[in-house]
Amino acid sequence: MNNYNSRKKSVINRLKKRLKDKSESLADQFDFCIYIAFVLKSPKKVVLYRSTEVIALMNNKFEQNIKAAKEPNEVHQHLLEDIVQLHISRFSNVKQGHFCPPTDVNFLIWPRSDLDHITCVLLSRWKNDEADTFRCIQQKFCLTNDNLQNQIGPHLTEKNTGSDIMISSSNQRLFLLLEKLMLKKRKKTCFKAKRLCLFVPQSLLTSWTASTEQEVLDSFDV
């Protein structure tokens, strides 16, 4: 175990030096895969999607922040603040283990009474290493129905349609961009998801669990 940790630390240190020289971010060294599950109420049913493209954005202030920090707790805080943004605007529906053709994110969020929560599972692997398998990152992403209702509520009385609103999970890790539309036949306001974004601390990019992509699929039982 000590040898593994030593090798891991050595690899990360070499990467940091290389990234500093090239002005790249650590996130650029990974391929990402995200499963998005819209979990419905009883009987429990899951509408599952898999990202077809993930765009990673990062402030890339890691080195500057570490140099400025003097105390161990400051270093830890800077690590937590170096957030990687993972944006998803296209995904593929997963049915019986098969992936449907990619589509734009377009899922009705409101009005509906059957949505219990939205959860995402983030997996990654080293870039350009297709022989490697995707592994889960140790971070939970969950947006509850209460989160949805509380944040959508204030926008229901607004008359402007075609505008976007951003809602988030309580821990500010899962963000959902909603488009406000008007159902012409019913003359009712509706909100549809059009983009998702995950916020991941850089320190977690190499914190994997033992779960594989197949095990994630099996856990959703779709």
PAZAPA-4460 file (N, C-alpha, C; in steps of 0.05 Angstrom, whole numbers, plus 32768, in hexadecimal, padded with zeros to 4 digits):
% residues 222
    n_x    n_y    n_z   ca_x   ca_y   ca_z    c_x    c_y    c_z   seq   type   mol
   8011   7FE8   8000   8000   8000   8000   8011   8019   8000     1      M     A
   8027   8019   8010   8039   802F   8012   8046   8034   7FF7     2      N     A
   804E   801E   7FE9   805A   8021   7FCF   8047   802D   7FBB     3      N     A
   802E   8025   7FBD   8019   8030   7FAB   8016   804E   7FAF     4      Y     A
   8014   8056   7FC9   8011   8072   7FCF   8029   8083   7FC7     5      N     A
   8040   8077   7FCA   8059   8084   7FC1   805A   8088   7FA3     6      S     A
   8052   8074   7F94   8052   8076   7F77   803D   808A   7F6E     7      R     A
   8026   808A   7F7B   8010   809D   7F74   801A   80B9   7F79     8      K     A
   8026   80BE   7F90   8030   80D9   7F97   8045   80E2   7F83     9      K     A
   8057   80CF   7F7A   806B   80D6   7F67   8060   80DD   7F4C    10      S     A
   804B   80CE   7F43   803E   80D4   7F2A   8030   80EF   7F2A    11      V     A
   8022   80F5   7F40   8014   810E   7F43   8028   8126   7F43    12      I     A
   803F   8122   7F51   8053   8138   7F52   805E   813D   7F36    13      N     A
   8063   8128   7F27   806E   812B   7F0C   8059   8139   7EFA    14      R     A
   8040   8132   7EFE   802A   813E   7EEE   8028   815C   7EF5    15      L     A
   802A   8163   7F0E   8028   817F   7F16   803E   8190   7F09    16      K     A
   8056   8185   7F08   806C   8194   7EFC   8068   8197   7EDE    17      K     A
   805E   8181   7ED1   8059   8183   7EB4   8043   8196   7EAE    18      R     A
   802E   8196   7EBF   8017   81A7   7EBA   801F   81C5   7EBE    19      L     A
   8030   81CA   7ED2   8039   81E5   7ED7   8049   81EF   7EBE    20      K     A
   805A   81DE   7EB3   8069   81E6   7E9C   8058   81EB   7E83    21      D     A
   8042   81DC   7E80   8031   81DF   7E69   8018   81F0   7E6E    22      K     A
   8015   81FA   7E86   7FFE   820A   7E8D   7FE4   81FA   7E89    23      S     A
   7FE5   81E0   7E8F   7FCE   81CF   7E8D   7FC3   81CA   7EA9    24      E     A
   7FAA   81BF   7EAA   7F9F   81B8   7EC4   7FA0   819A   7EC7    25      S     A
   7F9E   8191   7EE0   7F9E   8174   7EE5   7F86   8167   7ED8    26      L     A
   7F70   8175   7ED6   7F58   8169   7ECA   7F5C   8161   7EAD    27      A     A
   7F6F   816F   7E9F   7F75   8169   7E83   7F81   814D   7E7F    28      D     A
   7F8A   8141   7E95   7F97   8127   7E93   7F84   8110   7E95    29      Q     A
   7F6A   8115   7E97   7F56   8100   7E9B   7F40   8100   7E86    30      F     A
   7F35   80E9   7E81   7F1C   80E6   7E73   7F07   80E2   7E89    31      D     A
   7EEF   80EF   7E84   7EDA   80EE   7E98   7EC1   80E1   7E8C    32      F     A
   7EB3   80D3   7E9D   7E9A   80C6   7E96   7E87   80CB   7EAD    33      C     A
   7E6E   80D4   7EA6   7E5B   80DB   7EBB   7E41   80CE   7EB5    34      I     A
   7E36   80C0   7EC9   7E1B   80B5   7EC8   7E08   80C7   7ED7    35      Y     A
   7DF2   80CE   7ECA   7DDE   80DF   7ED6   7DC4   80CF   7EDA    36      I     A
   7DBB   80CD   7EF2   7DA4   80BD   7EF8   7D8D   80CE   7F03    37      A     A
   7D77   80CE   7EF5   7D5E   80DC   7EFE   7D4E   80C6   7F0C    38      F     A
   7D4E   80C7   7F27   7D42   80B2   7F36   7D25   80BA   7F3D    39      V     A
   7D12   80AA   7F34   7CF6   80AF   7F38   7CEC   80A3   7F52    40      L     A
   7CD5   80AC   7F5B   7CCA   80A2   7F74   7CBE   8086   7F71    41      K     A
   7CB3   807C   7F86   7CA9   8060   7F86   7C94   805B   7F70    42      S     A
   7C95   8044   7F62   7CAB   8031   7F64   7CC5   803C   7F59    43      P     A
   7CDB   8037   7F67   7CF4   8042   7F60   7CFC   803C   7F43    44      K     A
   7CFF   8051   7F33   7D07   804E   7F17   7D1D   8062   7F11    45      K     A
   7D30   805A   7F01   7D46   806C   7EFB   7D47   8071   7EDD    46      V     A
   7D48   808A   7ED6   7D4D   8092   7EBA   7D6A   809A   7EB9    47      V     A
   7D7A   8089   7EAC   7D97   808C   7EAD   7DA3   8096   7E92    48      L     A
   7DB6   80A8   7E95   7DC5   80B3   7E7E   7DE3   80B1   7E83    49      Y     A
   7DF2   80B0   7E6D   7E0F   80B0   7E6E   7E19   80C7   7E5D    50      R     A
   7E2B   80D6   7E68   7E36   80ED   7E59   7E44   80E4   7E40    51      S     A
   7E41   80F3   7E2A   7E4F   80ED   7E11   7E66   8100   7E0D    52      T     A
   7E66   8115   7E1B   7E7D   8128   7E1B   7E7E   8137   7E35    53      E     A
   7E96   8139   7E41   7E99   8148   7E5A   7EAF   815D   7E55    54      V     A
   7EA8   8176   7E5A   7EBB   818C   7E57   7EC5   8194   7E73    55      I     A
   7EDF   8192   7E77   7EEB   8198   7E91   7EF7   81B4   7E90    56      A     A
   7EEF   81C4   7EA4   7EFA   81DF   7EA6   7F06   81E2   7EC2    57      L     A
   7F1C   81F1   7EC4   7F2A   81F4   7EDD   7F38   820E   7EDE    58      M     A
   7F39   821B   7EF6   7F46   8235   7EF9   7F64   8232   7EF8    59      N     A
   7F6E   821A   7EFD   7F8B   8215   7EFA   7F9C   8226   7F0D    60      N     A
   7F93   822A   7F25   7FA2   823B   7F38   7FAF   822A   7F4E    61      K     A
   7FB2   8210   7F49   7FBC   81FE   7F5D   7FD8   8206   7F67    62      F     A
   7FEB   8209   7F54   8006   820F   7F5C   8009   8229   7F6C    63      E     A
   7FFB   823E   7F62   7FFC   8258   7F6F   7FF1   8257   7F8B    64      Q     A
   7FDB   8248   7F8E   7FCE   8246   7FA8   7FE0   8237   7FBC    65      N     A
   7FEC   8222   7FB3   7FFD   8212   7FC5   8015   8222   7FCE    66      I     A
   8021   8231   7FBC   8038   8242   7FC3   8030   8257   7FD7    67      K     A
   8018   8261   7FD5   800F   8277   7FE7   8008   826D   8003    68      A     A
   8002   8252   8005   7FF9   8247   801E   8011   8241   8030    69      A     A
   800D   8246   804A   8023   8242   805D   801C   822B   8071    70      K     A
   8002   8229   8078   7FFA   8215   808C   7FED   81FD   807E    71      E     A
   7FF0   81E5   808A   7FE3   81CD   807E   7FC6   81D0   8078    72      P     A
   7FB7   81DD   808B   7F9A   81E0   8087   7F94   81F3   8070    73      N     A
   7FA6   8206   806A   7FA3   8217   8053   7FA7   8208   803A    74      E     A
   7FBB   81F6   8039   7FC0   81E6   8021   7FA7   81D5   801B    75      V     A
   7F9C   81C9   8030   7F84   81B8   802C   7F6D   81C9   8021    76      H     A
   7F69   81E1   802C   7F54   81F2   8023   7F57   81FA   8006    77      Q     A
   7F70   8201   7FFE   7F75   8208   7FE2   7F70   81F0   7FCF    78      H     A
   7F77   81D8   7FD8   7F71   81C1   7FC8   7F53   81BE   7FC4    79      L     A
   7F43   81C3   7FD9   7F26   81C1   7FD6   7F1B   81D7   7FC4    80      L     A
   7F28   81EE   7FC4   7F1D   8204   7FB4   7F25   8202   7F97    81      E     A
   7F39   81F2   7F90   7F40   81EF   7F74   7F2C   81DC   7F67    82      D     A
   7F16   81E7   7F5D   7F00   81D7   7F53   7F02   81D2   7F36    83      I     A
   7EFD   81B9   7F2E   7EFA   81B2   7F12   7EDC   81B2   7F0B    84      V     A
   7ED5   81C0   7EF6   7EBA   81C1   7EED   7EB7   81AD   7ED5    85      Q     A
   7EA4   819B   7ED8   7E9F   8187   7EC3   7E84   818D   7EB7    86      L     A
   7E83   8195   7E9E   7E6A   819D   7E91   7E60   8188   7E7E    87      H     A
   7E46   8182   7E80   7E39   816E   7E6F   7E21   817B   7E61    88      I     A
   7E21   817B   7E47   7E0A   8186   7E38   7DFE   8171   7E25    89      S     A
   7E0B   815A   7E22   7E01   8144   7E12   7E04   812A   7E20    90      R     A
   7DF0   8119   7E1E   7DF2   80FF   7E2B   7DE2   80EA   7E1C    91      F     A
   7DE5   80D1   7E24   7DD9   80BA   7E17   7DC8   80AB   7E2B    92      S     A
   7DAF   80A6   7E24   7D9E   8096   7E36   7DA7   8079   7E37    93      N     A
   7DA7   806E   7E4F   7DAF   8052   7E53   7D97   8041   7E59    94      V     A
   7D92   802E   7E47   7D7B   801C   7E49   7D84   7FFF   7E47    95      K     A
   7D7F   7FF0   7E5C   7D86   7FD4   7E5D   7DA3   7FCF   7E56    96      Q     A
   7DB4   7FE1   7E60   7DD1   7FDE   7E5C   7DDB   7FE8   7E41    97      G     A
   7DC9   7FF3   7E30   7DD1   7FFD   7E16   7DCF   801B   7E15    98      H     A
   7DE0   8028   7E05   7DE1   8045   7E03   7DD2   804E   7DEA    99      F     A
   7DBF   8060   7DEE   7DB0   806B   7DD8   7DC0   8081   7DCB   100      C     A
   7DB9   808A   7DB2   7DC7   809F   7DA5   7DC9   80B8   7DB6   101      P     A
   7DDF   80C7   7DB5   7DE2   80DF   7DC5   7DCD   80F5   7DBF   102      P     A
   7DC5   8103   7DD3   7DB2   8119   7DD0   7DBB   8130   7DE2   103      T     A
   7DB0   8148   7DDD   7DB5   815E   7DEF   7DA7   8158   7E0A   104      D     A
   7DB2   8162   7E1F   7DA4   815F   7E39   7D89   816E   7E37   105      V     A
   7D74   815F   7E3D   7D59   816A   7E3A   7D46   8158   7E4A   106      N     A
   7D44   815E   7E64   7D34   814D   7E76   7D21   815F   7E86   107      F     A
   7D08   8158   7E86   7CF4   8168   7E94   7CF8   8165   7EB2   108      L     A
   7CFC   817C   7EBF   7D00   817D   7EDC   7CE7   8185   7EEB   109      I     A
   7CD9   8199   7EDF   7CC0   81A3   7EEC   7CAD   81AC   7ED7   110      W     A
   7C92   81A8   7ED9   7C85   819B   7EF0   7C85   817D   7EEE   111      P     A
   7C8A   8170   7F03   7C87   8153   7F06   7C89   814C   7F23   112      R     A
   7C7A   8137   7F2B   7C79   8130   7F47   7C87   8115   7F4C   113      S     A
   7C93   8109   7F38   7C9F   80EF   7F3B   7CBD   80EF   7F3E   114      D     A
   7CCA   8106   7F3D   7CE7   8107   7F3F   7CF0   8108   7F5C   115      L     A
   7D00   80F4   7F64   7D09   80F3   7F80   7D24   8102   7F83   116      D     A
   7D37   80FC   7F72   7D51   810A   7F73   7D61   8105   7F5A   117      H     A
   7D76   8115   7F56   7D88   8111   7F40   7DA4   810B   7F4C   118      I     A
   7DB0   80F7   7F42   7DCB   80F0   7F4C   7DDE   80EB   7F35   119      T     A
   7DF7   80F1   7F39   7E0B   80ED   7F24   7E22   80DC   7F30   120      C     A
   7E2D   80CC   7F1F   7E45   80BC   7F26   7E5B   80C4   7F12   121      V     A
   7E71   80CD   7F1D   7E88   80D6   7F0D   7E9E   80C1   7F0D   122      L     A
   7EA6   80BA   7EF4   7EBC   80A7   7EF0   7ED2   80B4   7EE0   123      L     A
   7EEB   80AB   7EE3   7F00   80B6   7ED3   7F16   80A1   7ECE   124      S     A
   7F27   80A7   7EBB   7F3F   8097   7EB5   7F54   80A9   7EA9   125      R     A
   7F6C   80A0   7EA9   7F82   80B0   7E9D   7F7C   80B3   7E7F   126      W     A
   7F81   80CB   7E75   7F7B   80D1   7E59   7F8D   80C0   7E47   127      K     A
   7F81   80B9   7E30   7F8F   80AA   7E1B   7F98   808E   7E24   128      N     A
   7F8B   8084   7E38   7F91   8069   7E42   7F77   8059   7E41   129      D     A
   7F6F   8051   7E29   7F56   8044   7E26   7F56   8027   7E31   130      E     A
   7F6E   801D   7E37   7F70   8003   7E43   7F68   8005   7E61   131      A     A
   7F6A   801D   7E6C   7F63   8022   7E87   7F44   8023   7E8A   132      D     A
   7F3A   801C   7EA0   7F1D   801C   7EA5   7F15   8035   7EB4   133      T     A
   7EFC   803F   7EAF   7EF2   8055   7EBF   7EED   804C   7EDB   134      F     A
   7EF5   805D   7EEE   7EF0   8057   7F0A   7EE2   806F   7F18   135      R     A
   7ED2   8068   7F2C   7EC2   807D   7F39   7ED4   808F   7F4A   136      C     A
   7ECD   80A9   7F4A   7EDA   80BC   7F5B   7ECA   80C0   7F75   137      I     A
   7ED8   80C3   7F8B   7ECB   80C4   7FA5   7EBE   80E0   7FAA   138      Q     A
   7EA8   80E4   7F9D   7E99   80FD   7FA2   7E7B   80F7   7F9C   139      Q     A
   7E6A   8100   7FAD   7E4D   80FB   7FA9   7E41   8114   7F9C   140      K     A
   7E2E   810F   7F89   7E20   8125   7F7C   7E02   811E   7F7D   141      F     A
   7DF3   812D   7F8B   7DD7   8127   7F8E   7DC6   8141   7F91   142      C     A
   7DB1   8143   7F81   7D9F   815A   7F82   7D84   814F   7F89   143      L     A
   7D7A   8156   7FA1   7D61   814B   7FAB   7D49   815A   7FA0   144      T     A
   7D32   814D   7FA2   7D19   815A   7F9A   7D14   8174   7FA9   145      N     A
   7D1B   8174   7FC3   7D18   818C   7FD3   7D29   81A3   7FC8   146      D     A
   7D42   819C   7FC1   7D53   81B0   7FB4   7D46   81BC   7F9C   147      N     A
   7D3B   81AB   7F8B   7D2E   81B3   7F72   7D17   81C6   7F78   148      L     A
   7D05   81BD   7F89   7CED   81CC   7F8E   7CF3   81E7   7F9A   149      Q     A
   7D05   81E8   7FAE   7D0C   8201   7FBB   7D19   8215   7FA9   150      N     A
   7D29   820C   7F96   7D37   821F   7F84   7D27   8226   7F6B   151      Q     A
   7D15   8215   7F63   7D04   821B   7F4C   7CED   822D   7F54   152      I     A
   7CE3   8229   7F6C   7CCB   8238   7F75   7CCB   8256   7F70   153      G     A
   7CE1   8264   7F78   7CE1   8281   7F74   7CDF   828A   7F56   154      P     A
   7CE5   8278   7F44   7CE5   827F   7F27   7CCA   827A   7F1A   155      H     A
   7CB8   826D   7F28   7C9E   8266   7F1B   7C8D   827E   7F15   156      L     A
   7C8F   8293   7F24   7C7E   82AA   7F20   7C8B   82BE   7F0C   157      T     A
   7CA3   82B9   7F04   7CB0   82CB   7EF1   7CA4   82C6   7ED5   158      E     A
   7C9F   82DB   7EC6   7C91   82D8   7EAC   7CA4   82D2   7E95   159      K     A
   7CBD   82D9   7E98   7CD0   82D5   7E82   7CD6   82B7   7E7D   160      N     A
   7CD1   82AE   7E65   7CD7   8292   7E5D   7CF0   8292   7E4C   161      T     A
   7CFC   827A   7E47   7D14   8278   7E37   7D2D   8280   7E47   162      G     A
   7D29   8287   7E60   7D41   828E   7E71   7D4A   8275   7E80   163      S     A
   7D63   8276   7E88   7D70   825F   7E96   7D73   8266   7EB3   164      D     A
   7D70   8251   7EC4   7D77   8254   7EE0   7D8A   823D   7EE8   165      I     A
   7D9A   8243   7EFC   7DAD   822F   7F06   7DA5   8226   7F22   166      M     A
   7DA2   820C   7F26   7D9D   8202   7F40   7DB3   81EE   7F48   167      I     A
   7DB6   81EA   7F62   7DCD   81DA   7F6B   7DC6   81C8   7F82   168      S     A
   7DD7   81B4   7F87   7DD4   81A3   7F9E   7DDC   81B2   7FB7   169      S     A
   7DD5   81A8   7FCE   7DDB   81B6   7FE7   7DF9   81B9   7FEC   170      S     A
   7E09   81A6   7FE2   7E26   81A8   7FE6   7E35   81B6   7FCF   171      N     A
   7E25   81C2   7FBC   7E31   81D1   7FA6   7E44   81C0   7F95   172      Q     A
   7E3C   81A7   7F91   7E4D   8196   7F80   7E3F   818F   7F65   173      R     A
   7E24   818F   7F65   7E15   8189   7F4D   7E04   81A2   7F46   174      L     A
   7E08   81AB   7F2D   7DF9   81C3   7F24   7DE9   81BA   7F0B   175      F     A
   7DD1   81C5   7F0A   7DBF   81BE   7EF4   7DB5   81D8   7EE7   176      L     A
   7DBA   81DB   7ECD   7DB0   81F3   7EBF   7D95   81EC   7EB3   177      L     A
   7D81   81FB   7EBB   7D65   81F6   7EB2   7D5C   820C   7E9F   178      L     A
   7D4D   8204   7E8A   7D41   8217   7E78   7D24   821A   7E7E   179      E     A
   7D1B   8233   7E81   7CFE   8238   7E87   7CEF   823A   7E6D   180      K     A
   7CDA   822A   7E6B   7CCA   822A   7E52   7CAC   822C   7E5A   181      L     A
   7C9C   8231   7E46   7C7F   8233   7E4A   7C71   821D   7E39   182      M     A
   7C62   820C   7E46   7C52   81F8   7E38   7C3A   8205   7E2C   183      L     A
   7C3A   8208   7E12   7C25   8218   7E05   7C09   820D   7E09   184      K     A
   7C06   81F2   7E06   7BEC   81E6   7E08   7BE0   81E9   7E24   185      K     A
   7BF1   81E6   7E38   7BE7   81E7   7E54   7BEC   8203   7E60   186      R     A
   7BFB   8213   7E52   7C02   822E   7E5C   7C0F   822C   7E78   187      K     A
   7C21   821A   7E7B   7C2F   8216   7E94   7C4D   8218   7E90   188      K     A
   7C5A   8222   7EA5   7C77   8224   7EA4   7C84   8209   7EA9   189      T     A
   7C99   8203   7E9B   7CA8   81EB   7EA0   7CC6   81F1   7EA0   190      C     A
   7CD5   81DF   7EAC   7CF2   81E2   7EAD   7CFF   81C8   7EA4   191      F     A
   7D11   81CB   7E91   7D1F   81B4   7E86   7D3D   81B7   7E8B   192      K     A
   7D4A   81A1   7E92   7D67   81A1   7E96   7D74   81A3   7E7A   193      A     A
   7D88   81B5   7E78   7D96   81B7   7E5E   7DB4   81B4   7E61   194      K     A
   7DBE   81B5   7E7A   7DDA   81B0   7E7E   7DDF   81A9   7E9B   195      R     A
   7DF3   8198   7E9F   7DFB   8191   7EBA   7E18   8198   7EBE   196      L     A
   7E1F   819E   7ED7   7E3B   81A5   7EDD   7E42   8199   7EF9   197      C     A
   7E58   818B   7EFA   7E62   8181   7F14   7E7A   8191   7F1C   198      L     A
   7E7B   8198   7F36   7E92   81A5   7F42   7EA2   8191   7F52   199      F     A
   7EBB   818C   7F4B   7ECC   8178   7F58   7EE6   8185   7F62   200      V     A
   7EEC   8183   7F7C   7F06   818C   7F85   7F1D   817E   7F77   201      P     A
   7F31   818C   7F70   7F48   8180   7F62   7F54   8169   7F72   202      Q     A
   7F53   816B   7F8C   7F5F   8157   7F9D   7F52   813C   7F9A   203      S     A
   7F3A   813B   7F8F   7F2B   8121   7F8C   7F2F   8114   7F71   204      L     A
   7F3E   8121   7F5F   7F40   8116   7F44   7F4E   80FB   7F43   205      L     A
   7F5E   80F5   7F56   7F6B   80DB   7F57   7F62   80CB   7F6F   206      T     A
   7F4B   80D2   7F7A   7F3F   80C3   7F90   7F29   80B0   7F86   207      S     A
   7F31   8099   7F7D   7F1E   8086   7F72   7F15   8071   7F86   208      W     A
   7EFC   8068   7F81   7EF3   8050   7F90   7EFA   8038   7F7F   209      T     A
   7EF1   8021   7F89   7EF6   8008   7F7B   7EE1   8002   7F66   210      A     A
   7ECC   8012   7F65   7EB5   800D   7F53   7EBC   8012   7F36   211      S     A
   7EB4   8000   7F24   7EB8   8003   7F08   7E9F   800E   7EFA   212      T     A
   7EA2   8014   7EE1   7E8B   801F   7ED2   7E74   800A   7ED0   213      E     A
   7E7B   7FF1   7ECC   7E67   7FDC   7ECB   7E58   7FD9   7EE6   214      Q     A
   7E66   7FDC   7EFB   7E5A   7FDA   7F16   7E47   7FF2   7F1A   215      E     A
   7E4E   8009   7F0F   7E3C   8020   7F11   7E22   801A   7F02   216      V     A
   7E25   8010   7EEA   7E0D   8008   7EDA   7DFC   7FF4   7EE9   217      L     A
   7E09   7FE0   7EF4   7DFA   7FCB   7F02   7DEB   7FD6   7F1A   218      D     A
   7DF6   7FEB   7F27   7DEA   7FF6   7F40   7DD0   8004   7F39   219      S     A
   7DCD   800F   7F21   7DB5   801D   7F19   7DA0   8009   7F0E   220      F     A
   7DA8   7FF1   7F07   7D95   7FDC   7EFE   7D82   7FE6   7EE8   221      D     A
   7D8E   7FF0   7ED2   7D7E   7FFA   7EBC   7D81   7FE7   7EA4   222      V     A
***
